[in-house]
Amino acid sequence: MIKDEILEKLRNDEHYYGEFGKQFLSNSNISDLLTNPLMMGAPQPPNPNFVIGSYFHTAILEPDKLHKFKIIKASTRNTNVYKELSGGEICLLQHEADQLELMKDKMMGNNICHDLIRGFNVEYEVPQVAEIFGATWKGKADILNHDEGLIIDLKTTSDLSSFPYSAKKYNYDSQAYIYKQLFGYDMIFLAIDKQTHQIGVFDCSEAFLNSGEDKVRRAVEAYELFYKTEDFDPQQFLLTKTL
């Protein structure tokens, strides 16, 4: 397939997150490649935070797709009502959806956030692929703001004051580095606190990007060793570190 055909296919989430998209590395692989490469691509356990984050993104960027979210009027996910109506899936609780709508309104009511998200020359959910350190990576930008020359990523957080620390923990540094290679723009994060609804705008320092670059380089080395090296015996692999 030519690149334009690949990108058109990756616009569809079913392909981006499905078997077609798995032929490319992505930032979601970083954690496994750096800690337990044999677990790369293993199914992730259901997590309500993924659904909550997805709803928030969709509410701002693709509100016409909100119908895909199942919302249940139950106090918790332990109630019989939730268990009966969810069918074993992770669904949103009504009070969570209500809070997410308030968060959306708070972010879009901020003039700076509104202008960054709704600028004159912006694109949403834009896929891209490129070679980085000899491996092919994919990414999908929440927002490409061509007016400002920025990639804008939306985040929800349980503690905005700790965002600079959690950004390293959750590999936002490698995300920022990868996306800069993919799209050629710097990345900023628009984060909103799920409790207080306070908003933060976080840009990326050179040190933050250097940290991301180091993670990506080491991830590719692990990928090449575990998945591209013939006769490699993973049982002989061990982590070494000076304490």
KEMIPA-330852 format. One record per residue: residue number from 1; x, z, y of N, C-alpha, C in turn; chain. Coordinates in steps of 0.001 Angstrom, whole numbers, plus 500000, padded with zeros to 6 digits. Atoms other than C-alpha are relative to their C-alpha. Layout:
NUM, X, Z, Y, X, Z, Y, X, Z, Y, A;
...
end
This chain:
1, 500839, 500000, 498806, 500000, 500000, 500000, 500874, 500000, 501245, A;
2, 499295, 499961, 498725, 501133, 499285, 503537, 499597, 501273, 500741, A;
3, 500195, 498715, 499329, 501346, 502202, 505957, 498612, 500120, 500619, A;
4, 501321, 499936, 499374, 498133, 501334, 507830, 498916, 500312, 498973, A;
5, 500979, 499736, 501059, 496207, 501370, 504545, 500102, 501449, 499525, A;
6, 499801, 498605, 500399, 497731, 504721, 503593, 499356, 500937, 501014, A;
7, 500543, 499126, 498958, 496793, 506280, 506939, 498480, 499943, 500046, A;
8, 501461, 500122, 499998, 493262, 504926, 506794, 499407, 500805, 498847, A;
9, 500494, 499239, 501145, 492830, 506470, 503353, 500149, 501503, 500240, A;
10, 499762, 498585, 499746, 494295, 509802, 504503, 499065, 500580, 501053, A;
11, 500993, 499488, 499052, 491674, 510045, 507251, 498867, 500717, 499274, A;
12, 501040, 499381, 500815, 489258, 510972, 504491, 500560, 501261, 499353, A;
13, 499497, 498738, 500544, 489702, 514646, 503578, 500051, 499988, 498481, A;
14, 500021, 500060, 501460, 488809, 513868, 499979, 501293, 499402, 499462, A;
15, 498738, 500612, 500410, 491887, 511658, 499731, 501204, 500801, 500505, A;
16, 498876, 499254, 499420, 494102, 513738, 502046, 500357, 501207, 499141, A;
17, 499758, 498795, 500778, 493670, 516896, 499973, 499910, 499755, 498491, A;
18, 500160, 500321, 501412, 493011, 515126, 496653, 501249, 499395, 499386, A;
19, 498876, 500543, 500757, 495180, 513299, 494166, 500828, 499004, 500807, A;
20, 499251, 500985, 499217, 496099, 510492, 496576, 500977, 500700, 500939, A;
21, 499151, 499313, 499035, 497465, 512919, 499151, 501120, 500805, 499378, A;
22, 498996, 499161, 500652, 499446, 514898, 496585, 501310, 499264, 499741, A;
23, 498740, 500730, 500164, 502035, 512122, 496378, 500955, 500263, 501165, A;
24, 499183, 499687, 498826, 503289, 513320, 499782, 500186, 501511, 500095, A;
25, 499812, 498594, 499685, 504806, 516669, 500706, 499271, 500326, 501292, A;
26, 500636, 499557, 498764, 503054, 518688, 503397, 500423, 501429, 500289, A;
27, 499601, 498643, 499638, 503544, 521957, 505225, 499412, 501046, 499057, A;
28, 500605, 499049, 500941, 501240, 523644, 502719, 500871, 500203, 498766, A;
29, 499085, 499859, 501138, 503989, 523104, 500107, 501212, 500871, 500314, A;
30, 498777, 499310, 499590, 506647, 524938, 502104, 500152, 501349, 499308, A;
31, 499901, 498658, 500555, 505856, 528446, 500885, 500396, 499977, 498525, A;
32, 499673, 500074, 501428, 505912, 527504, 497195, 501419, 499490, 499778, A;
33, 498673, 500574, 500205, 509042, 525370, 497493, 501106, 500979, 500359, A;
34, 498975, 499042, 499591, 510909, 528202, 499194, 500005, 501272, 499163, A;
35, 500091, 498742, 500741, 509721, 531014, 496925, 499823, 499816, 498502, A;
36, 500268, 500227, 501423, 508501, 529605, 493592, 499641, 498531, 499800, A;
37, 500261, 501443, 500039, 508884, 525809, 493318, 499118, 499541, 498850, A;
38, 500810, 500420, 501142, 507218, 525624, 489909, 498502, 500163, 500270, A;
39, 501411, 499798, 499666, 503961, 526751, 491545, 499483, 498968, 500989, A;
40, 500429, 500994, 499022, 503868, 523790, 493945, 498829, 499185, 499455, A;
41, 501162, 500775, 500399, 500471, 522130, 493760, 499026, 500739, 499114, A;
42, 500921, 499232, 500839, 498898, 524886, 491673, 498737, 500324, 500795, A;
43, 501257, 499685, 499294, 495217, 525547, 492526, 500082, 501362, 500674, A;
44, 500003, 498755, 499249, 494804, 528217, 495182, 498695, 500751, 499761, A;
45, 501235, 499236, 500182, 492323, 531057, 494642, 499106, 499862, 501225, A;
46, 500924, 500111, 498862, 489192, 530833, 496818, 500285, 501078, 501042, A;
47, 499692, 499072, 498911, 489721, 532453, 500209, 499022, 499770, 501145, A;
48, 500964, 500170, 498904, 486978, 533064, 502806, 500651, 499583, 501311, A;
49, 499335, 500346, 498740, 489562, 532713, 505595, 500184, 498496, 500153, A;
50, 499882, 501450, 499930, 490030, 529046, 504682, 498691, 499385, 500493, A;
51, 501319, 500516, 499599, 486300, 528432, 505076, 499731, 500325, 501465, A;
52, 500203, 499587, 498613, 486191, 530375, 508343, 500810, 499111, 500941, A;
53, 499161, 500861, 499160, 489103, 528399, 509787, 499496, 498575, 500038, A;
54, 500512, 501370, 500074, 487621, 525111, 508603, 498748, 499841, 500859, A;
55, 501222, 500075, 499190, 484263, 525872, 510240, 500349, 499960, 501487, A;
56, 499607, 499957, 498589, 485954, 526717, 513551, 500553, 498655, 500453, A;
57, 499461, 501321, 499677, 487920, 523459, 513512, 498878, 498968, 500104, A;
58, 501077, 501000, 500037, 484844, 521441, 512598, 499060, 500163, 501175, A;
59, 500919, 499743, 498889, 482677, 523105, 515247, 500528, 499421, 501309, A;
60, 499402, 500509, 498765, 485120, 522013, 517957, 500296, 498509, 499917, A;
61, 499496, 501366, 500088, 486448, 518707, 516660, 499010, 499015, 499393, A;
62, 500919, 500899, 500697, 483731, 517274, 514401, 498652, 500689, 499755, A;
63, 501254, 499235, 500174, 480443, 519128, 515056, 498931, 499273, 499198, A;
64, 500971, 500765, 500789, 478494, 516313, 513390, 500158, 500242, 498505, A;
65, 499768, 499735, 501416, 479969, 517490, 510077, 499701, 501450, 499594, A;
66, 500262, 498600, 500309, 478832, 521124, 510278, 498973, 500180, 498891, A;
67, 501022, 499898, 501048, 476012, 520377, 507864, 500603, 500210, 498604, A;
68, 499368, 499858, 501320, 478542, 520446, 505010, 500250, 501463, 499646, A;
69, 499767, 498582, 500252, 478924, 524228, 505388, 498703, 500691, 499588, A;
70, 501142, 499234, 500471, 476561, 526426, 503409, 500074, 501400, 500600, A;
71, 500044, 498705, 499325, 475534, 529522, 505375, 498910, 500846, 499359, A;
72, 500929, 499127, 500719, 473875, 532457, 503643, 499716, 501252, 500823, A;
73, 500407, 498792, 499285, 471938, 535266, 505298, 500137, 501198, 499057, A;
74, 499707, 498822, 500812, 473553, 538192, 503523, 501027, 500832, 500744, A;
75, 499084, 499118, 499273, 475485, 541209, 504756, 501436, 499873, 499502, A;
76, 498672, 500154, 500584, 478424, 540762, 502358, 499935, 498992, 498848, A;
77, 499940, 500909, 501145, 479572, 538508, 499526, 499802, 500734, 498667, A;
78, 500246, 499218, 501214, 478889, 541320, 497072, 498515, 500180, 499701, A;
79, 501435, 499818, 500209, 475121, 541220, 497455, 499477, 499015, 498963, A;
80, 500630, 500881, 500988, 472865, 539721, 494797, 499516, 498708, 500640, A;
81, 500496, 501190, 499304, 471381, 537347, 497374, 501120, 498978, 500151, A;
82, 498866, 500918, 499830, 474815, 535879, 498135, 500418, 499389, 498667, A;
83, 499552, 500487, 501303, 475777, 535610, 494473, 499042, 498959, 499429, A;
84, 500994, 500940, 500519, 472531, 533823, 493631, 500035, 498679, 500763, A;
85, 500087, 501211, 499178, 472640, 531361, 496540, 501315, 499242, 500106, A;
86, 498699, 500658, 499810, 476377, 530626, 496633, 500376, 499098, 498842, A;
87, 499653, 500807, 501159, 476551, 529184, 493142, 501458, 500095, 499615, A;
88, 498592, 499809, 500348, 480047, 530606, 492742, 500977, 499453, 501017, A;
89, 499132, 500535, 498951, 481395, 528874, 495854, 500222, 501041, 501092, A;
90, 499789, 499160, 498826, 482863, 530539, 498937, 499177, 499413, 501142, A;
91, 500882, 500455, 498920, 480164, 530242, 501596, 500146, 500921, 501208, A;
92, 499993, 499178, 498797, 479897, 531505, 505154, 498804, 500933, 500006, A;
93, 501101, 499096, 499732, 477820, 534560, 505917, 499436, 499671, 501375, A;
94, 500637, 500360, 498735, 475344, 534140, 508748, 500696, 500661, 501188, A;
95, 499357, 499320, 498870, 477058, 536748, 510925, 501382, 499406, 500289, A;
96, 498720, 500669, 499774, 480396, 534933, 510412, 499793, 498709, 500778, A;
97, 500291, 501250, 499294, 478885, 531622, 511510, 499629, 500280, 501451, A;
98, 500389, 499642, 498626, 477358, 533330, 514555, 501231, 500340, 500832, A;
99, 498782, 499646, 499281, 480732, 534798, 515523, 500864, 498776, 500277, A;
100, 499203, 501208, 499821, 482456, 531453, 515033, 499425, 499115, 501103, A;
101, 500620, 500754, 498909, 479952, 529789, 517350, 500347, 500632, 501347, A;
102, 499600, 499315, 498768, 480723, 532437, 519970, 501465, 499709, 500327, A;
103, 498581, 500311, 499798, 484456, 531808, 519472, 500177, 498577, 500516, A;
104, 499946, 501388, 499529, 483925, 528078, 519895, 499615, 499931, 501473, A;
105, 500456, 500022, 498600, 481987, 528664, 523133, 501035, 500636, 500923, A;
106, 498991, 499333, 499181, 484681, 531038, 524407, 501189, 499073, 500247, A;
107, 498853, 500888, 499832, 487471, 528550, 523777, 499653, 498799, 500870, A;
108, 500367, 501178, 499229, 485602, 525567, 525175, 499588, 500347, 501422, A;
109, 500335, 499559, 498649, 484547, 527635, 528191, 501222, 500285, 500845, A;
110, 498761, 499809, 499265, 488180, 528141, 529153, 500472, 498646, 500523, A;
111, 499689, 501295, 499387, 489211, 525396, 531567, 501267, 499364, 499435, A;
112, 498751, 500548, 500528, 492763, 525027, 530250, 499795, 499478, 498584, A;
113, 500252, 500433, 501375, 491648, 524878, 526623, 499111, 498763, 499978, A;
114, 500922, 501137, 499959, 488817, 522501, 527464, 500736, 498722, 500362, A;
115, 499290, 501201, 499566, 491133, 520095, 529259, 500985, 499522, 498938, A;
116, 499067, 500382, 501057, 493692, 520168, 526438, 499271, 499344, 498830, A;
117, 500747, 500486, 501162, 491030, 519551, 523786, 499200, 498743, 500322, A;
118, 500900, 501096, 499653, 488772, 517134, 525636, 500598, 499055, 501045, A;
119, 499372, 500866, 499003, 491314, 515228, 527750, 499520, 498557, 499928, A;
120, 500465, 501386, 499926, 490827, 511579, 528680, 500494, 499165, 498817, A;
121, 499398, 500815, 501052, 493140, 510188, 526011, 500419, 500902, 498848, A;
122, 499744, 499098, 501122, 492830, 512370, 522928, 499440, 499407, 498712, A;
123, 500482, 500368, 501325, 492390, 511803, 519200, 499903, 501259, 499156, A;
124, 500191, 498851, 500865, 491143, 514219, 516557, 500260, 499634, 498541, A;
125, 499791, 500135, 501450, 492142, 514701, 512905, 500751, 498689, 499672, A;
126, 499207, 501225, 500134, 494874, 512044, 513011, 501069, 500190, 498922, A;
127, 498974, 499885, 501041, 496951, 511532, 509818, 501246, 499199, 500354, A;
128, 498747, 500737, 499840, 500564, 510388, 509727, 500904, 500321, 498802, A;
129, 498997, 499787, 501045, 503331, 509992, 507148, 501351, 499524, 500525, A;
130, 498646, 500409, 499603, 507095, 509757, 507588, 501001, 500631, 499039, A;
131, 498926, 499457, 500827, 510363, 510354, 505767, 500779, 501034, 500800, A;
132, 499219, 498926, 499391, 512086, 513639, 506571, 500959, 500532, 498938, A;
133, 498972, 499565, 500957, 515357, 514547, 504821, 499844, 499322, 498647, A;
134, 500051, 500778, 501226, 514746, 511823, 502267, 498724, 500128, 499199, A;
135, 501287, 499853, 500685, 511242, 512933, 501218, 498892, 499541, 500940, A;
136, 501117, 500476, 499190, 507906, 511530, 502409, 498999, 501129, 500217, A;
137, 500889, 498910, 499601, 505753, 514026, 504290, 498744, 499438, 500651, A;
138, 501251, 500340, 499328, 502165, 513872, 505476, 499609, 501145, 500935, A;
139, 500576, 498984, 499125, 500361, 515709, 508250, 498745, 499436, 500639, A;
140, 501209, 500435, 499292, 497026, 515600, 510015, 499854, 500875, 501241, A;
141, 500045, 499266, 498738, 497025, 516603, 513675, 498560, 500340, 500367, A;
142, 501320, 499627, 499498, 494025, 518575, 514896, 499662, 499150, 501219, A;
143, 500231, 500701, 498731, 494369, 517048, 518358, 501300, 499348, 500446, A;
144, 498899, 500691, 499338, 496724, 514429, 519749, 499583, 499748, 501441, A;
145, 500299, 500179, 498586, 496642, 514704, 523530, 501074, 499095, 500588, A;
146, 499024, 500971, 499518, 498362, 511544, 524722, 500243, 500147, 501495, A;
147, 499804, 499766, 498571, 497842, 512491, 528377, 501151, 500972, 500235, A;
148, 498983, 498963, 499832, 500039, 515571, 527986, 501182, 499808, 499055, A;
149, 498946, 500182, 500986, 502168, 514264, 525101, 500154, 501209, 499110, A;
150, 499992, 498775, 500789, 501196, 517213, 522910, 499182, 499842, 498721, A;
151, 500817, 499755, 501178, 500009, 517987, 519405, 499414, 501390, 500192, A;
152, 500662, 498714, 499782, 497451, 520784, 519699, 499377, 500441, 498688, A;
153, 500491, 499471, 501265, 496731, 522950, 516682, 499148, 501236, 500273, A;
154, 500915, 498886, 499812, 493779, 525339, 516555, 500210, 501034, 498909, A;
155, 499814, 498916, 500963, 494255, 528724, 514893, 499028, 501139, 500316, A;
156, 500692, 498723, 499847, 492109, 531795, 514296, 500927, 501079, 499459, A;
157, 499100, 498930, 500406, 493880, 535128, 513945, 499272, 501333, 500045, A;
158, 500598, 498669, 500012, 492978, 538704, 513131, 500648, 500913, 501028, A;
159, 499301, 499172, 499005, 495458, 540029, 515732, 500855, 499092, 500873, A;
160, 499310, 500955, 499129, 496498, 537838, 518643, 501378, 500515, 500417, A;
161, 498717, 499455, 499558, 499279, 540219, 519694, 501094, 499813, 498952, A;
162, 499026, 500184, 501077, 500948, 539688, 516304, 500221, 498527, 499657, A;
163, 499903, 501415, 500330, 500652, 535898, 516378, 501445, 499500, 499948, A;
164, 498612, 500490, 500087, 504362, 535292, 517187, 500688, 500378, 498693, A;
165, 499386, 499563, 501261, 505270, 537234, 514046, 499338, 499307, 498802, A;
166, 500697, 500672, 501103, 502597, 535774, 511770, 500300, 498505, 499991, A;
167, 499671, 501429, 499941, 503593, 532287, 512975, 501182, 499676, 499100, A;
168, 498859, 500184, 500913, 506884, 532659, 511116, 499566, 500238, 498556, A;
169, 500432, 499638, 501352, 505237, 534317, 508113, 499211, 498877, 499342, A;
170, 500861, 501049, 500554, 502708, 531502, 507676, 500560, 498598, 500215, A;
171, 499276, 501277, 499919, 505267, 528743, 508330, 499444, 499045, 501060, A;
172, 500380, 500871, 498894, 503900, 527478, 511616, 501230, 499371, 500627, A;
173, 498764, 500585, 499476, 507537, 526884, 512567, 500329, 498693, 499278, A;
174, 499769, 501253, 500726, 507957, 524307, 509787, 498900, 498984, 500308, A;
175, 501077, 500917, 499612, 504562, 522841, 510698, 500334, 499311, 501319, A;
176, 499670, 500571, 498690, 505680, 522365, 514310, 501135, 498990, 499878, A;
177, 498882, 500927, 500176, 508935, 520735, 513182, 499542, 498720, 499311, A;
178, 500468, 501177, 500744, 507258, 518416, 510657, 499148, 499110, 500896, A;
179, 500916, 500797, 499185, 504574, 517315, 513101, 500719, 499328, 501160, A;
180, 499225, 500665, 498951, 507114, 516602, 515819, 500690, 498769, 499442, A;
181, 499394, 501172, 500632, 508882, 514279, 513382, 498945, 498927, 499724, A;
182, 501061, 500952, 500340, 505575, 512665, 512398, 499449, 499284, 501226, A;
183, 500742, 500554, 498854, 504016, 512174, 515828, 500835, 499816, 501258, A;
184, 499130, 500177, 498838, 506898, 512421, 518292, 499656, 500868, 501187, A;
185, 500399, 499094, 498924, 505183, 515101, 520414, 500358, 501435, 499637, A;
186, 499882, 498567, 500225, 505804, 518817, 520849, 498637, 500562, 499612, A;
187, 501244, 499366, 500433, 503219, 521128, 519289, 499771, 501292, 500773, A;
188, 500390, 498691, 499497, 501342, 523978, 520919, 498835, 500502, 499153, A;
189, 501061, 499375, 500775, 499018, 526428, 519210, 499002, 500661, 500951, A;
190, 501077, 499283, 499315, 495675, 527485, 520666, 499400, 500956, 498986, A;
191, 500446, 498986, 500962, 494855, 530747, 518895, 498954, 500891, 500636, A;
192, 501046, 499111, 499512, 491775, 532908, 519235, 499841, 501167, 499034, A;
193, 500140, 498776, 500781, 491384, 536492, 518045, 498576, 500114, 499468, A;
194, 501321, 499956, 500620, 488495, 536831, 515575, 499225, 501255, 500378, A;
195, 500669, 498756, 499629, 487754, 540363, 516794, 499687, 500057, 501495, A;
196, 500156, 499851, 498551, 488299, 540342, 520563, 499618, 498702, 500708, A;
197, 500219, 501340, 499449, 487905, 536565, 521141, 500959, 499682, 501147, A;
198, 498958, 500313, 499029, 490988, 536686, 523350, 500739, 498755, 499543, A;
199, 499360, 501276, 500304, 492764, 533331, 523546, 501471, 500041, 500396, A;
200, 498581, 500123, 499681, 496493, 532651, 523444, 500455, 498558, 499875, A;
201, 499378, 501321, 500067, 498466, 529478, 524131, 501478, 500216, 499702, A;
202, 498633, 499759, 500443, 501776, 529382, 522268, 500731, 498663, 499863, A;
203, 499159, 501175, 500186, 504425, 526718, 522732, 501167, 500376, 499094, A;
204, 498959, 499810, 501014, 507473, 526321, 520506, 501388, 499933, 500626, A;
205, 498633, 499966, 499494, 510994, 527350, 521451, 500912, 499165, 499107, A;
206, 499016, 500729, 500799, 514077, 525520, 520258, 500365, 500797, 498754, A;
207, 499669, 499158, 501145, 514869, 528490, 518005, 498893, 499936, 498943, A;
208, 501140, 500090, 500917, 511367, 528297, 516474, 500041, 498690, 499231, A;
209, 499899, 501307, 500655, 511784, 524583, 515757, 501207, 499924, 499074, A;
210, 498819, 499981, 500867, 515277, 525146, 514362, 499709, 500765, 498712, A;
211, 500398, 499250, 501184, 513833, 527737, 512009, 499144, 499132, 499083, A;
212, 500830, 500904, 500782, 511229, 525195, 510911, 500809, 498912, 499335, A;
213, 499142, 501045, 500572, 513861, 522519, 510393, 500760, 500532, 498789, A;
214, 499270, 499407, 501114, 515866, 524863, 508173, 499093, 500167, 498780, A;
215, 500940, 499844, 501104, 512775, 525617, 506060, 499717, 498655, 499332, A;
216, 500311, 501325, 500547, 511993, 521916, 505651, 501182, 499476, 499199, A;
217, 498807, 500473, 500721, 515569, 521093, 504652, 500127, 500709, 498652, A;
218, 499881, 499250, 501251, 515628, 523867, 502043, 498856, 499658, 499039, A;
219, 501124, 500378, 500846, 512173, 522871, 500787, 500263, 498669, 499305, A;
220, 499681, 501296, 500600, 513334, 519284, 500216, 501062, 500169, 498913, A;
221, 498971, 499757, 501012, 516412, 520538, 498364, 499376, 500560, 498726, A;
222, 500671, 499435, 501169, 514171, 522602, 496065, 499150, 498951, 499300, A;
223, 500840, 501054, 500567, 511797, 519672, 495582, 500841, 499005, 499207, A;
224, 499117, 500939, 500683, 514647, 517320, 494668, 500545, 500606, 498710, A;
225, 499435, 499349, 501175, 516094, 519859, 492247, 498968, 500141, 498889, A;
226, 501005, 499690, 501007, 512869, 520814, 490479, 499210, 498786, 499521, A;
227, 500916, 501088, 500344, 510987, 517522, 490525, 500651, 498619, 499935, A;
228, 499352, 501312, 499996, 513524, 514717, 490905, 501311, 499955, 499216, A;
229, 498720, 499946, 500707, 516567, 515867, 488927, 499770, 499954, 498494, A;
230, 500140, 500129, 501451, 516728, 514674, 485340, 500781, 501101, 499286, A;
231, 499362, 499001, 500864, 517601, 517222, 482649, 500175, 501354, 500677, A;
232, 499919, 498685, 499363, 517137, 520115, 485075, 499160, 501001, 499214, A;
233, 500688, 498950, 500744, 516191, 523305, 483212, 499619, 501114, 500967, A;
234, 500406, 498982, 499021, 514134, 525549, 485533, 500248, 501424, 499525, A;
235, 499732, 498656, 500501, 514786, 528511, 483240, 501386, 500495, 500422, A;
236, 498649, 499621, 499586, 518379, 528445, 484444, 500095, 500266, 501503, A;
237, 500001, 499806, 498534, 517361, 528705, 488092, 499761, 501470, 500316, A;
238, 500243, 498643, 499506, 517615, 532053, 489862, 500321, 500065, 501489, A;
239, 499776, 499794, 498573, 517509, 533243, 493441, 501210, 500895, 500188, A;
240, 498862, 499142, 499668, 520675, 534679, 494921, 499957, 500314, 501492, A;
241, 500041, 499609, 498599, 520832, 536642, 498148, 500812, 501269, 500186, A;
242, 499227, 498816, 499682, 523154, 539171, 499743, 499134, 500988, 500762, A;
243, 500839, 498971, 499360, 521396, 542424, 500680, 500819, 500761, 501054, A;
end
